[in-house]
Amino acid sequence: MDYESEKVLSDYLMMHYGKHEERMPWGFSKLGALDFPAQTVSYFTQKHVAMSLDLGCAVGASTFHMSKLSSKVIGIDFSQLFIDTANELKENGKKAYQYQEEGNKFIPGLAEIPEGSVAGNVSFAQGDAMNLPDGFKGFDRVHAANLICRLPEPMKLIERLPSLVKQGGELVLATPFSWLAEYTPEENWPKEDSWEWLQAGLSEHFELIHHSDEIFTIREHVRKFQLGVSKVSHWRRK
Ligand SMILES: C[S@@+](CC[C@H](N)C(=O)[O-])C[C@H]1O[C@@H](n2cnc3c(N)ncnc32)[C@H](O)[C@@H]1O
């Protein structure tokens, strides 16, 4: 998958901002109602904090959700196209786009930032989650959804997390552990069970508060959807 292509951009605009009936127009209401970016953010405690970070934010819906309870949120993504789009949403509150019905038939859609978000609290920047600026440290909250199995060296991020999150701060990691050699060389895949591997990588510095499984759907066209199940875990920095 190329995160710089217009088609993938429209798939993610639909996943992040699409209306339920557009996202799943087949009456599978439970699947249509799934709002993965809001769902993973809801794992954080409901108190207001100062500084948050959203890694692999794509077109930014989870970053906007985090802005409801954070005075400042930085959304980082490797794709310049996604970051430009997220910035357009921040500036205008909305973005018109086209989503695929079938073949070369596209339908006009409108992405709007979630109600209650505080766009002024949000900033987006292109960056690499494996090589973040040295100044990135001590965040109250760090969120990374469906990112680690898209990184060539996921351990680089896992090892950086203890310094990114301040003591007592929160981490929410979501991942379907969808290991693919096209993103992550096989030698960097977990040798054992992925969930055990993740816990082993985090438990020295983080206490596990809660974990669960969350379904996400990505509409490719009106008759084709990706369906995944992400392991979502909520941690507190020791
Ligand atoms: C599977 S998507 C998940 C996007 C979003 N968090 C969500 O749950 O819908 C993976 C995202 O990670 C981004 N990404 C890939 N490698 C990255 C890296 N090294 N640093 C930051 N973001 C990266 C991609 O551009 C893409 O937006």
The ligand as a Tripos MOL2 file, in Angstrom:
@<TRIPOS>MOLECULE
LIG
   27    29     1     0     0
SMALL
NO_CHARGES

@<TRIPOS>ATOM
      1 C1         -2.2970    1.4350    8.7130 C.3       1 LIG1
      2 S1         -2.1560    3.1740    8.6940 S.3       1 LIG1
      3 C2         -2.9250    3.6360   10.2250 C.3       1 LIG1
      4 C3         -3.3450    5.0720   10.2580 C.3       1 LIG1
      5 C4         -4.1740    5.5270   11.4590 C.3       1 LIG1
      6 N1         -3.4150    5.5430   12.6880 N.3       1 LIG1
      7 C5         -5.4090    4.6860   11.6100 C.2       1 LIG1
      8 O1         -5.4710    3.8950   12.5630 O.co2     1 LIG1
      9 O2         -6.2980    4.8150   10.7680 O.co2     1 LIG1
     10 C6         -0.4290    3.4040    9.0300 C.3       1 LIG1
     11 C7         -0.0010    4.8550    9.0300 C.3       1 LIG1
     12 O3          1.3550    4.9320    9.4770 O.3       1 LIG1
     13 C8          2.0480    5.8290    8.6660 C.3       1 LIG1
     14 N2          3.4830    5.4810    8.7440 N.ar      1 LIG1
     15 C9          4.1240    4.4690    8.1320 C.ar      1 LIG1
     16 N3          5.4400    4.4730    8.4890 N.ar      1 LIG1
     17 C10         5.6080    5.5010    9.3350 C.ar      1 LIG1
     18 C11         6.7210    6.0340   10.0420 C.ar      1 LIG1
     19 N4          7.9410    5.5050    9.9340 N.pl3     1 LIG1
     20 N5          6.5320    7.1140   10.8440 N.ar      1 LIG1
     21 C12         5.3010    7.6820   10.9590 C.ar      1 LIG1
     22 N6          4.2070    7.2190   10.3090 N.ar      1 LIG1
     23 C13         4.3470    6.1560    9.5100 C.ar      1 LIG1
     24 C14         1.4390    5.6680    7.2770 C.3       1 LIG1
     25 O4          1.7040    6.7850    6.4520 O.3       1 LIG1
     26 C15        -0.0320    5.5080    7.6470 C.3       1 LIG1
     27 O5         -0.6750    6.7480    7.7640 O.3       1 LIG1
@<TRIPOS>BOND
     1     1     2 1
     2     2     3 1
     3     2    10 1
     4     3     4 1
     5     4     5 1
     6     5     6 1
     7     5     7 1
     8     7     8 2
     9     7     9 1
    10    10    11 1
    11    11    12 1
    12    11    26 1
    13    12    13 1
    14    13    14 1
    15    13    24 1
    16    14    15 ar
    17    14    23 ar
    18    15    16 ar
    19    16    17 ar
    20    17    18 ar
    21    17    23 ar
    22    18    19 1
    23    18    20 ar
    24    20    21 ar
    25    21    22 ar
    26    22    23 ar
    27    24    25 1
    28    24    26 1
    29    26    27 1
@<TRIPOS>SUBSTRUCTURE
     1 LIG1         1 GROUP 0 **** ****
